[in-house]
Structures are given as C-alpha cells and as structure tokens.
Amino acid sequence: MTAFTLRTRPVPGLGLAAIGPEEEALVLDVLRSKALFRYASLDPATPPAMTARLEKEFRDYIGTDYALAVTSGSGALEVAMAAAGIGPGDEVIVTAWSWVACFTSIVRVGAKPVLAEIDDSLNLDPSEIARLTTPRTRAVLVIHYQGAPADMLRIQHEAHRRGLFVIEDCAQSIGSSYRGRKVGTWSDIATFSFQANKTMTSGEGGMVVTRDGWLYERAVRFHDLGNYRSYHAAIQPARGEAFAGGQFRMSELTAAVALAQLRKLDGLRAHCRGLRARIVPRVTGLAGITLRRSADDEGDFGFELYLFLKDVATAATFREKLDARNVNCGARTGTYPQYHRDYVKNGRAHAPSASPFRGIEPWPAPGYRAEDFPRTEEITKRFVAIPLGWLYTADDADYIADGIVAVHAAMTAAGQI
Ligand SMILES: *Cc1c(COP(=O)(O)O)cnc(C)c1O
C-alpha cells in the first residue's frame, strides 16, 4: 500500500469538503434576485424564498413540525432557552464535556449551568439528572457528541418525570438518529449549527426545531426583536404578546448554501458510515481496545471513530505510533471540559451582576472543579479519536484499519497493552 497522504491532506469539515456547483447555483439565485433579507425583496411579487425553503426542507428532513433558521448554533441555543422561558434564578443541567456555547448560552440568558458527568458513550450519563436536579432546575441540555446520539429514552424519562424541559443540542450530529428517528425530535426543542466544522455548513448558521407551536412562536419572537411577522403567523397563528428579543435572523445567502448542503447530508452520512463499516469489524475484539459505547450504533453519522485504551499513557503511545504511520488521530476534538475553561474558572459574565455565580465564595465552588468529575476526567483522557472525512476513500479506511491492527500487534508484543 502506498504511504499516501492521510496526514498531509487537509481534513476540512465534512460539508465544507463537499461544496460544489449546487451551492454556487443557489447563491447566484439569491444574488440575482437582490433579495438578501428574508422578510423583504425589491419586488413584492416575488418574496424571498431561500430561508423559507431551507426551513421547510429541514423540518421535513428531521421529521418535526417547526423549524426556524438562525445565525449560528450558539444563537440557536439562546433562542431555544429563551423560547422555554429560562432566565435568572433557573438552573440548566449540561455535561461538563461539551462545547463552549453549551455553557455560555445558559449564562447569556441569565441562568446557571449545572455540570454533569458523561459516561463511556461520551454523552450525558442519564442518572446524573436525578443527582443534580434541584427545585430551581428547569431544563436538561443534551449534546449528541460527534455524530453519536445520546440515550434519549432514559434522558427523556428522567427529565420529564421531574417536569424539566429537554433541549437537544444537535450541532455535532445533524443527520444522526436514535431508534430510527432523527436527533432533534427527541426533545421539547432542539438546536443545530451550520458552522464550518459541522456535517453540513454555510460557514455560520443554525436552526431551532420543535413540535410545539407555542415554543415556535416564542423562538420566532426572540430571534427577531420580539416580532412575529405574517410569514410565521401563517404557519402558526400568534397566541402570545411581543417581548424584547434579540436579532438572530438568517440571511438569504446563508440559507442558499445551507439548503444545498442539506440536500447532500444523506450522501455524506452514507459515505462516512461506509468507511466506518470497513474499520469497525477489523478492530472489534482487539484485546485492550474498546470502541466508544453507543446508545444506538445504527444512528451514528460515522465521521469519527473512538478507541479507548486502558490508561492515559497507553493511549498516548498508541496515538504516537498511529501518527508515525500517517494515520490522522487526536486526543481531543476541540472539546475539553468546561471546568478547564477560563470563564468557568473565574465565573465571569459580561457584567458582574449578570453572572449566575456572583456571591458564591470561594469560587470555583464544588461542581465546577476538575476533582468533582472523576469519570469525565478518566474517560476523556484515554481515547484515540480518528476522523473520517468526505475526502477519505475506501483504501484510506483500509489503511487506517491496517494501521490500528499493526500498532495493536506491536504494542501487544512489547507488553505495552
Ligand atoms: C459547534 C457547536 C455549537 C455552536 O455552534 P456555532 O454555530 O459555532 O455557534 C454548539 N454546540 C455544540 C455541541 C457545537 O459543537
């Protein structure tokens, strides 16, 4: 086999790598129409259609009732929490192992993030909901980490019996599913991101979906300065009143790229799952290696494979040896625990009075320090993450599998595993 370029080849985000004439054509349509703002065009006879079409196709793709396009995945989280009426004095349970925005969006709406442990699926351990719920808890924010669904049946059960909202953050798992239904349909309200690293992208962008017309109306209002324009009223008649909202509206140009990308998502998933299917059987059962546990393996998008070794040192050696064979792998995927981030260590918001942690002494308090998360610490330090991209071929997948098998054999022979 040739020593090809897995290492030297750039590994762009899945959707980014798949950009082509389809995106160009839709962007040109928008430019030629000169209708860049979704709610107005130069010619009233032809209202802007791109964001509206994206919402409709996205809603149908996910299998839900309402979809609202927004400016980003972080914005989508703020919109979802605002729609649910979450604010100062409320607590939201979220995994310590999650993206920056999962924590900061809770702080931005004035609520207090309460950090939970993950389990060996790298997603929320559902039993954490019982441990962390207080009279102030309003919601559980669930992240489907890197393409693989969280255990939504157990999470829904634990959350709903306590009267908590479930919010799914599907930013890393657009197109993934759980028990035959897309992620984003397993909660009261769900969010997506189209940022450049995601499975589909428009550079920046996001989506909020729900089956609840009331949450939809509130999401629309919060994303558009409190407005509820006729376009949305035709979908769901207004029931509530205006309130002060933010501005998270999607541009028609963004929607054009996102729409072309959405139409490619199933192809991207089939490609990734095909690569993964060449590797998994070859590495399953190797003594000393376990694969990431999955709440539903069929629903995994398949763009990243996780191998767990027995300890930190063994994982580091394994990575070094794979790396020497030109196999792209990592110890981290951009995520690291919230309690290691500066805004958690100092407990600050944009103004002292806006911090949900003000007055808590000493800070960081229990629940916000590494020593409070022994399982998250242990689990996240001994994996090897192997990305599988749009540019990878079947030969590349075989080369990765060969590399894993060879490194495993060499380390076993050396007594290192
Ligand atoms: C990327 C990401 C976000 C934020 O999305 P942006 O579009 O970058 O704002 C939120 N949550 C998770 C889990 C993410 O991976």
Ligand as a Chemical Component Dictionary entry (heavy atoms), coordinates in Angstrom:
data_LIG
# 
_chem_comp.id                   LIG 
_chem_comp.type                 NON-POLYMER 
_chem_comp.pdbx_formal_charge   0 
_chem_comp.three_letter_code    LIG 
# 
loop_
_chem_comp_atom.comp_id 
_chem_comp_atom.atom_id 
_chem_comp_atom.alt_atom_id 
_chem_comp_atom.type_symbol 
_chem_comp_atom.charge 
_chem_comp_atom.model_Cartn_x 
_chem_comp_atom.model_Cartn_y 
_chem_comp_atom.model_Cartn_z 
_chem_comp_atom.pdbx_ordinal 
LIG C1 C1 C 0 -20.459 23.992 17.158 1  
LIG C2 C2 C 0 -21.305 23.784 18.346 2  
LIG C3 C3 C 0 -22.157 24.779 18.852 3  
LIG C4 C4 C 0 -22.144 26.191 18.366 4  
LIG O1 O1 O 0 -22.378 26.377 17.049 5  
LIG P1 P1 P 0 -21.895 27.730 16.330 6  
LIG O2 O2 O 0 -22.637 27.691 15.054 7  
LIG O3 O3 O 0 -20.409 27.599 16.168 8  
LIG O4 O4 O 0 -22.279 28.862 17.181 9  
LIG C5 C5 C 0 -22.984 24.477 19.906 10 
LIG N1 N1 N 0 -22.979 23.262 20.460 11 
LIG C6 C6 C 0 -22.167 22.278 20.030 12 
LIG C7 C7 C 0 -22.239 20.936 20.691 13 
LIG C8 C8 C 0 -21.283 22.512 18.976 14 
LIG O5 O5 O 0 -20.464 21.542 18.573 15 
# 
loop_
_chem_comp_bond.comp_id 
_chem_comp_bond.atom_id_1 
_chem_comp_bond.atom_id_2 
_chem_comp_bond.value_order 
_chem_comp_bond.pdbx_ordinal 
LIG C1 C2 SING 1  
LIG C2 C3 SING 2  
LIG C2 C8 DOUB 3  
LIG C3 C4 SING 4  
LIG C3 C5 DOUB 5  
LIG C4 O1 SING 6  
LIG O1 P1 SING 7  
LIG P1 O2 DOUB 8  
LIG P1 O3 SING 9  
LIG P1 O4 SING 10 
LIG C5 N1 SING 11 
LIG N1 C6 DOUB 12 
LIG C6 C7 SING 13 
LIG C6 C8 SING 14 
LIG C8 O5 SING 15 
# 
